[in-house]
Amino acid sequence: MTGAGEEWLRDGLDGVAGVESGLWVRGVDYVGGWRSARESADRLNRALLGAGFELSAVRAVASADEAGRGVVRLAGWPETADRLAVLLEAFADRDGSAR
C-alpha cells in the first residue's frame, strides 16, 4: 500500500510507543491476527487514498494485541486527522446519523 512515492515508509507514523513491545507467548497465533488486521488496514488505506489522503500523512497500521487478536490503528499527523474528522462529520451530517 503506497501513496505518492514511498517516503511514507520512513515518516515515523508507525513508531507508536508501546505497540507490539510486549513479550510473545508461545502458542498464541499473532500472525493470524496480524493478517486479518492487515487486510482491514489495506482496505482502509485504499479508501483513504481514494478520498485524496496521502499515506505519508495518515494511514491504517496493522498489528496484533497480546492475545493475538488483530488490531488496526490509525496513525497520522494532527492536521490530517482533523481533515479526516471534518470529512467524516460531513458524511454523518449528510446521512443523518453515524453508521
Disulfide bonds with the S-S distance in Angstrom:
none
